[in-house]
Amino acid sequence: MNKQQFIKAFADKAQFTQKDAGIAFDAMVATIADTLKTEEKIQIAGFGTFEMKKRAAREGINPATKEKVSIPACNVPSFKFGNSFKDTLNS
């Protein structure tokens, strides 16, 4: 399912127009990104948790040249589904 298909399905379930569903989706994504930039965790009961994780600096290998490359430390977004959401999928 791509973004447009998701927005159409979301609009059908919520009885929104596709335009309003698209606006709501974009606002949700922007809010999650803005919140994660402040390194604050987002917990949505019954769904899951968004958070930023710190990835340590490490050595990598350039596959083209086989040369060792230093990869700097960075922050990466992470999402973990909640148990109640997992149970919904498994029942």
N, CA, C and O atoms as a GROMACS GRO file, in nm:
protein
  364
    1MET      N    1   0.086  -0.118   0.000
    1MET     CA    2   0.000   0.000   0.000
    1MET      C    3   0.090   0.123   0.000
    1MET      O    4   0.180   0.135   0.083
    2ASN      N    5   0.065   0.215  -0.092
    2ASN     CA    6   0.143   0.338  -0.093
    2ASN      C    7   0.067   0.448  -0.019
    2ASN      O    8  -0.041   0.425   0.034
    3LYS      N    9   0.125   0.569  -0.017
    3LYS     CA   10   0.065   0.679   0.059
    3LYS      C   11  -0.075   0.712   0.010
    3LYS      O   12  -0.167   0.728   0.091
    4GLN      N   13  -0.094   0.723  -0.122
    4GLN     CA   14  -0.225   0.759  -0.176
    4GLN      C   15  -0.330   0.653  -0.143
    4GLN      O   16  -0.444   0.687  -0.109
    5GLN      N   17  -0.293   0.527  -0.153
    5GLN     CA   18  -0.386   0.419  -0.120
    5GLN      C   19  -0.421   0.423   0.028
    5GLN      O   20  -0.536   0.401   0.066
    6PHE      N   21  -0.320   0.452   0.113
    6PHE     CA   22  -0.345   0.461   0.257
    6PHE      C   23  -0.441   0.576   0.287
    6PHE      O   24  -0.535   0.560   0.364
    7ILE      N   25  -0.418   0.692   0.225
    7ILE     CA   26  -0.504   0.808   0.250
    7ILE      C   27  -0.646   0.780   0.204
    7ILE      O   28  -0.741   0.821   0.270
    8LYS      N   29  -0.662   0.711   0.092
    8LYS     CA   30  -0.797   0.676   0.045
    8LYS      C   31  -0.867   0.583   0.143
    8LYS      O   32  -0.984   0.603   0.175
    9ALA      N   33  -0.796   0.480   0.191
    9ALA     CA   34  -0.854   0.387   0.288
    9ALA      C   35  -0.888   0.458   0.419
    9ALA      O   36  -0.992   0.433   0.479
   10PHE      N   37  -0.799   0.547   0.462
   10PHE     CA   38  -0.820   0.624   0.585
   10PHE      C   39  -0.943   0.714   0.569
   10PHE      O   40  -1.026   0.722   0.660
   11ALA      N   41  -0.956   0.780   0.455
   11ALA     CA   42  -1.070   0.868   0.428
   11ALA      C   43  -1.201   0.789   0.429
   11ALA      O   44  -1.301   0.836   0.483
   12ASP      N   45  -1.199   0.669   0.370
   12ASP     CA   46  -1.319   0.586   0.368
   12ASP      C   47  -1.360   0.544   0.509
   12ASP      O   48  -1.479   0.550   0.542
   13LYS      N   49  -1.265   0.503   0.592
   13LYS     CA   50  -1.296   0.459   0.729
   13LYS      C   51  -1.344   0.573   0.816
   13LYS      O   52  -1.437   0.556   0.896
   14ALA      N   53  -1.280   0.691   0.804
   14ALA     CA   54  -1.312   0.805   0.889
   14ALA      C   55  -1.424   0.892   0.832
   14ALA      O   56  -1.466   0.989   0.894
   15GLN      N   57  -1.471   0.857   0.712
   15GLN     CA   58  -1.573   0.935   0.642
   15GLN      C   59  -1.528   1.079   0.621
   15GLN      O   60  -1.604   1.174   0.642
   16PHE      N   61  -1.399   1.093   0.580
   16PHE     CA   62  -1.340   1.222   0.544
   16PHE      C   63  -1.333   1.227   0.392
   16PHE      O   64  -1.346   1.126   0.324
   17THR      N   65  -1.312   1.348   0.340
   17THR     CA   66  -1.276   1.356   0.199
   17THR      C   67  -1.129   1.316   0.189
   17THR      O   68  -1.056   1.320   0.288
   18GLN      N   69  -1.086   1.276   0.069
   18GLN     CA   70  -0.945   1.238   0.054
   18GLN      C   71  -0.855   1.358   0.081
   18GLN      O   72  -0.744   1.342   0.132
   19LYS      N   73  -0.901   1.477   0.046
   19LYS     CA   74  -0.822   1.598   0.071
   19LYS      C   75  -0.802   1.618   0.221
   19LYS      O   76  -0.691   1.645   0.266
   20ASP      N   77  -0.911   1.606   0.299
   20ASP     CA   78  -0.901   1.624   0.444
   20ASP      C   79  -0.816   1.514   0.508
   20ASP      O   80  -0.739   1.541   0.600
   21ALA      N   81  -0.830   1.392   0.459
   21ALA     CA   82  -0.749   1.281   0.511
   21ALA      C   83  -0.601   1.305   0.481
   21ALA      O   84  -0.516   1.276   0.565
   22GLY      N   85  -0.570   1.357   0.363
   22GLY     CA   86  -0.432   1.389   0.327
   22GLY      C   87  -0.374   1.497   0.415
   22GLY      O   88  -0.259   1.489   0.457
   23ILE      N   89  -0.456   1.599   0.445
   23ILE     CA   90  -0.412   1.708   0.534
   23ILE      C   91  -0.387   1.653   0.673
   23ILE      O   92  -0.287   1.688   0.736
   24ALA      N   93  -0.477   1.567   0.722
   24ALA     CA   94  -0.461   1.507   0.856
   24ALA      C   95  -0.336   1.420   0.862
   24ALA      O   96  -0.262   1.423   0.960
   25PHE      N   97  -0.313   1.342   0.757
   25PHE     CA   98  -0.196   1.255   0.753
   25PHE      C   99  -0.068   1.338   0.754
   25PHE      O  100   0.024   1.309   0.831
   26ASP      N  101  -0.060   1.440   0.669
   26ASP     CA  102   0.059   1.524   0.663
   26ASP      C  103   0.083   1.596   0.797
   26ASP      O  104   0.198   1.610   0.839
   27ALA      N  105  -0.025   1.640   0.863
   27ALA     CA  106  -0.012   1.705   0.993
   27ALA      C  107   0.041   1.607   1.098
   27ALA      O  108   0.122   1.644   1.183
   28MET      N  109  -0.007   1.482   1.093
   28MET     CA  110   0.039   1.381   1.188
   28MET      C  111   0.189   1.355   1.170
   28MET      O  112   0.264   1.350   1.267
   29VAL      N  113   0.231   1.338   1.045
   29VAL     CA  114   0.372   1.310   1.016
   29VAL      C  115   0.459   1.428   1.061
   29VAL      O  116   0.565   1.408   1.119
   30ALA      N  117   0.414   1.551   1.033
   30ALA     CA  118   0.490   1.670   1.072
   30ALA      C  119   0.499   1.682   1.224
   30ALA      O  120   0.604   1.720   1.278
   31THR      N  121   0.391   1.651   1.294
   31THR     CA  122   0.391   1.658   1.440
   31THR      C  123   0.485   1.555   1.500
   31THR      O  124   0.558   1.585   1.594
   32ILE      N  125   0.485   1.434   1.446
   32ILE     CA  126   0.577   1.330   1.493
   32ILE      C  127   0.721   1.374   1.470
   32ILE      O  128   0.804   1.360   1.560
   33ALA      N  129   0.752   1.426   1.352
   33ALA     CA  130   0.888   1.469   1.321
   33ALA      C  131   0.932   1.583   1.411
   33ALA      O  132   1.043   1.582   1.464
   34ASP      N  133   0.845   1.683   1.430
   34ASP     CA  134   0.880   1.797   1.516
   34ASP      C  135   0.904   1.753   1.660
   34ASP      O  136   0.994   1.803   1.726
   35THR      N  137   0.822   1.660   1.708
   35THR     CA  138   0.836   1.612   1.846
   35THR      C  139   0.964   1.531   1.861
   35THR      O  140   1.035   1.547   1.961
   36LEU      N  141   0.996   1.444   1.765
   36LEU     CA  142   1.117   1.363   1.773
   36LEU      C  143   1.243   1.449   1.763
   36LEU      O  144   1.346   1.414   1.821
   37LYS      N  145   1.237   1.562   1.692
   37LYS     CA  146   1.352   1.651   1.684
   37LYS      C  147   1.390   1.705   1.821
   37LYS      O  148   1.507   1.735   1.845
   38THR      N  149   1.293   1.717   1.910
   38THR     CA  150   1.321   1.764   2.047
   38THR      C  151   1.362   1.648   2.137
   38THR      O  152   1.382   1.666   2.258
   39GLU      N  153   1.374   1.528   2.078
   39GLU     CA  154   1.410   1.404   2.148
   39GLU      C  155   1.308   1.364   2.254
   39GLU      O  156   1.342   1.295   2.351
   40GLU      N  157   1.184   1.408   2.235
   40GLU     CA  158   1.075   1.367   2.323
   40GLU      C  159   1.012   1.240   2.267
   40GLU      O  160   1.002   1.223   2.146
   41LYS      N  161   0.970   1.151   2.356
   41LYS     CA  162   0.908   1.024   2.317
   41LYS      C  163   0.758   1.046   2.297
   41LYS      O  164   0.696   1.124   2.369
   42ILE      N  165   0.700   0.977   2.199
   42ILE     CA  166   0.556   0.982   2.175
   42ILE      C  167   0.499   0.842   2.201
   42ILE      O  168   0.535   0.747   2.132
   43GLN      N  169   0.412   0.831   2.299
   43GLN     CA  170   0.348   0.703   2.330
   43GLN      C  171   0.200   0.715   2.298
   43GLN      O  172   0.130   0.800   2.354
   44ILE      N  173   0.152   0.630   2.208
   44ILE     CA  174   0.012   0.628   2.170
   44ILE      C  175  -0.046   0.496   2.219
   44ILE      O  176  -0.015   0.390   2.166
   45ALA      N  177  -0.129   0.504   2.322
   45ALA     CA  178  -0.186   0.384   2.383
   45ALA      C  179  -0.261   0.302   2.279
   45ALA      O  180  -0.338   0.357   2.200
   46GLY      N  181  -0.239   0.173   2.278
   46GLY     CA  182  -0.305   0.083   2.184
   46GLY      C  183  -0.239   0.078   2.048
   46GLY      O  184  -0.283   0.003   1.961
   47PHE      N  185  -0.132   0.156   2.029
   47PHE     CA  186  -0.064   0.158   1.898
   47PHE      C  187   0.084   0.134   1.912
   47PHE      O  188   0.135   0.032   1.867
   48GLY      N  189   0.157   0.227   1.975
   48GLY     CA  190   0.301   0.208   1.989
   48GLY      C  191   0.373   0.333   2.035
   48GLY      O  192   0.311   0.430   2.077
   49THR      N  193   0.507   0.328   2.026
   49THR     CA  194   0.593   0.435   2.077
   49THR      C  195   0.693   0.478   1.970
   49THR      O  196   0.764   0.395   1.912
   50PHE      N  197   0.698   0.608   1.947
   50PHE     CA  198   0.798   0.668   1.861
   50PHE      C  199   0.905   0.729   1.952
   50PHE      O  200   0.872   0.793   2.052
   51GLU      N  201   1.033   0.710   1.917
   51GLU     CA  202   1.140   0.774   1.994
   51GLU      C  203   1.266   0.783   1.910
   51GLU      O  204   1.279   0.716   1.807
   52MET      N  205   1.358   0.867   1.955
   52MET     CA  206   1.488   0.880   1.889
   52MET      C  207   1.587   0.794   1.965
   52MET      O  208   1.587   0.790   2.088
   53LYS      N  209   1.672   0.724   1.891
   53LYS     CA  210   1.778   0.644   1.952
   53LYS      C  211   1.911   0.696   1.901
   53LYS      O  212   1.924   0.739   1.787
   54LYS      N  213   2.010   0.690   1.987
   54LYS     CA  214   2.144   0.735   1.950
   54LYS      C  215   2.222   0.617   1.894
   54LYS      O  216   2.230   0.511   1.957
   55ARG      N  217   2.279   0.637   1.777
   55ARG     CA  218   2.362   0.534   1.715
   55ARG      C  219   2.507   0.578   1.730
   55ARG      O  220   2.543   0.689   1.690
   56ALA      N  221   2.589   0.493   1.788
   56ALA     CA  222   2.729   0.525   1.814
   56ALA      C  223   2.810   0.533   1.685
   56ALA      O  224   2.772   0.474   1.583
   57ALA      N  225   2.920   0.606   1.690
   57ALA     CA  226   3.012   0.612   1.576
   57ALA      C  227   3.071   0.472   1.556
   57ALA      O  228   3.090   0.396   1.651
   58ARG      N  229   3.099   0.440   1.431
   58ARG     CA  230   3.152   0.306   1.403
   58ARG      C  231   3.233   0.308   1.274
   58ARG      O  232   3.231   0.405   1.198
   59GLU      N  233   3.305   0.201   1.253
   59GLU     CA  234   3.383   0.183   1.130
   59GLU      C  235   3.298   0.104   1.031
   59GLU      O  236   3.234   0.005   1.067
   60GLY      N  237   3.299   0.148   0.906
   60GLY     CA  238   3.229   0.076   0.801
   60GLY      C  239   3.327   0.048   0.687
   60GLY      O  240   3.442   0.091   0.691
   61ILE      N  241   3.280  -0.023   0.587
   61ILE     CA  242   3.364  -0.055   0.471
   61ILE      C  243   3.291  -0.010   0.346
   61ILE      O  244   3.175  -0.046   0.324
   62ASN      N  245   3.359   0.068   0.263
   62ASN     CA  246   3.305   0.110   0.135
   62ASN      C  247   3.305  -0.014   0.044
   62ASN      O  248   3.412  -0.067   0.013
   63PRO      N  249   3.186  -0.061   0.002
   63PRO     CA  250   3.182  -0.184  -0.077
   63PRO      C  251   3.250  -0.173  -0.213
   63PRO      O  252   3.295  -0.273  -0.268
   64ALA      N  253   3.259  -0.053  -0.267
   64ALA     CA  254   3.321  -0.036  -0.398
   64ALA      C  255   3.473  -0.044  -0.391
   64ALA      O  256   3.537  -0.103  -0.479
   65THR      N  257   3.530   0.015  -0.285
   65THR     CA  258   3.677   0.022  -0.277
   65THR      C  259   3.735  -0.068  -0.168
   65THR      O  260   3.856  -0.084  -0.159
   66LYS      N  261   3.650  -0.125  -0.086
   66LYS     CA  262   3.690  -0.207   0.030
   66LYS      C  263   3.772  -0.125   0.132
   66LYS      O  264   3.842  -0.182   0.216
   67GLU      N  265   3.763   0.005   0.121
   67GLU     CA  266   3.835   0.095   0.210
   67GLU      C  267   3.754   0.116   0.339
   67GLU      O  268   3.632   0.128   0.333
   68LYS      N  269   3.821   0.122   0.454
   68LYS     CA  270   3.752   0.149   0.580
   68LYS      C  271   3.709   0.294   0.585
   68LYS      O  272   3.782   0.385   0.544
   69VAL      N  273   3.588   0.315   0.635
   69VAL     CA  274   3.530   0.449   0.642
   69VAL      C  275   3.479   0.471   0.784
   69VAL      O  276   3.422   0.380   0.844
   70SER      N  277   3.499   0.590   0.835
   70SER     CA  278   3.448   0.625   0.967
   70SER      C  279   3.305   0.679   0.952
   70SER      O  280   3.282   0.775   0.879
   71ILE      N  281   3.211   0.616   1.020
   71ILE     CA  282   3.071   0.658   1.017
   71ILE      C  283   3.044   0.732   1.148
   71ILE      O  284   3.058   0.673   1.255
   72PRO      N  285   3.004   0.860   1.142
   72PRO     CA  286   2.985   0.938   1.264
   72PRO      C  287   2.861   0.894   1.342
   72PRO      O  288   2.771   0.830   1.288
   73ALA      N  289   2.858   0.929   1.470
   73ALA     CA  290   2.741   0.903   1.554
   73ALA      C  291   2.623   0.984   1.501
   73ALA      O  292   2.642   1.091   1.444
   74CYS      N  293   2.503   0.932   1.520
   74CYS     CA  294   2.384   1.004   1.475
   74CYS      C  295   2.262   0.958   1.555
   74CYS      O  296   2.268   0.859   1.627
   75ASN      N  297   2.154   1.031   1.539
   75ASN     CA  298   2.027   0.994   1.599
   75ASN      C  299   1.939   0.935   1.491
   75ASN      O  300   1.935   0.985   1.379
   76VAL      N  301   1.867   0.827   1.524
   76VAL     CA  302   1.778   0.764   1.428
   76VAL      C  303   1.639   0.747   1.490
   76VAL      O  304   1.628   0.715   1.608
   77PRO      N  305   1.533   0.769   1.410
   77PRO     CA  306   1.399   0.749   1.463
   77PRO      C  307   1.370   0.600   1.478
   77PRO      O  308   1.418   0.517   1.401
   78SER      N  309   1.288   0.569   1.579
   78SER     CA  310   1.255   0.430   1.606
   78SER      C  311   1.106   0.421   1.639
   78SER      O  312   1.050   0.513   1.699
   79PHE      N  313   1.042   0.311   1.601
   79PHE     CA  314   0.902   0.287   1.637
   79PHE      C  315   0.888   0.145   1.687
   79PHE      O  316   0.941   0.052   1.626
   80LYS      N  317   0.818   0.128   1.798
   80LYS     CA  318   0.791  -0.005   1.852
   80LYS      C  319   0.641  -0.019   1.872
   80LYS      O  320   0.580   0.062   1.942
   81PHE      N  321   0.582  -0.121   1.811
   81PHE     CA  322   0.440  -0.146   1.828
   81PHE      C  323   0.411  -0.188   1.970
   81PHE      O  324   0.491  -0.258   2.033
   82GLY      N  325   0.295  -0.147   2.023
   82GLY     CA  326   0.250  -0.188   2.155
   82GLY      C  327   0.194  -0.328   2.153
   82GLY      O  328   0.154  -0.379   2.048
   83ASN      N  329   0.191  -0.390   2.270
   83ASN     CA  330   0.141  -0.528   2.280
   83ASN      C  331  -0.004  -0.541   2.238
   83ASN      O  332  -0.041  -0.640   2.175
   84SER      N  333  -0.089  -0.444   2.272
   84SER     CA  334  -0.231  -0.455   2.236
   84SER      C  335  -0.249  -0.448   2.084
   84SER      O  336  -0.338  -0.513   2.029
   85PHE      N  337  -0.165  -0.371   2.015
   85PHE     CA  338  -0.172  -0.367   1.868
   85PHE      C  339  -0.125  -0.500   1.809
   85PHE      O  340  -0.184  -0.551   1.714
   86LYS      N  341  -0.019  -0.556   1.866
   86LYS     CA  342   0.031  -0.686   1.820
   86LYS      C  343  -0.075  -0.793   1.842
   86LYS      O  344  -0.095  -0.880   1.757
   87ASP      N  345  -0.145  -0.787   1.957
   87ASP     CA  346  -0.249  -0.886   1.985
   87ASP      C  347  -0.364  -0.874   1.885
   87ASP      O  348  -0.423  -0.974   1.846
   88THR      N  349  -0.395  -0.752   1.842
   88THR     CA  350  -0.501  -0.731   1.744
   88THR      C  351  -0.466  -0.800   1.612
   88THR      O  352  -0.553  -0.857   1.547
   89LEU      N  353  -0.339  -0.793   1.574
   89LEU     CA  354  -0.297  -0.855   1.448
   89LEU      C  355  -0.291  -1.007   1.458
   89LEU      O  356  -0.307  -1.076   1.357
   90ASN      N  357  -0.269  -1.060   1.576
   90ASN     CA  358  -0.252  -1.203   1.593
   90ASN      C  359  -0.379  -1.276   1.634
   90ASN      O  360  -0.375  -1.396   1.661
   91SER      N  361  -0.492  -1.205   1.640
   91SER     CA  362  -0.616  -1.274   1.680
   91SER      C  363  -0.710  -1.290   1.564
   91SER      O  364  -0.819  -1.346   1.580
   0.00000   0.00000   0.00000
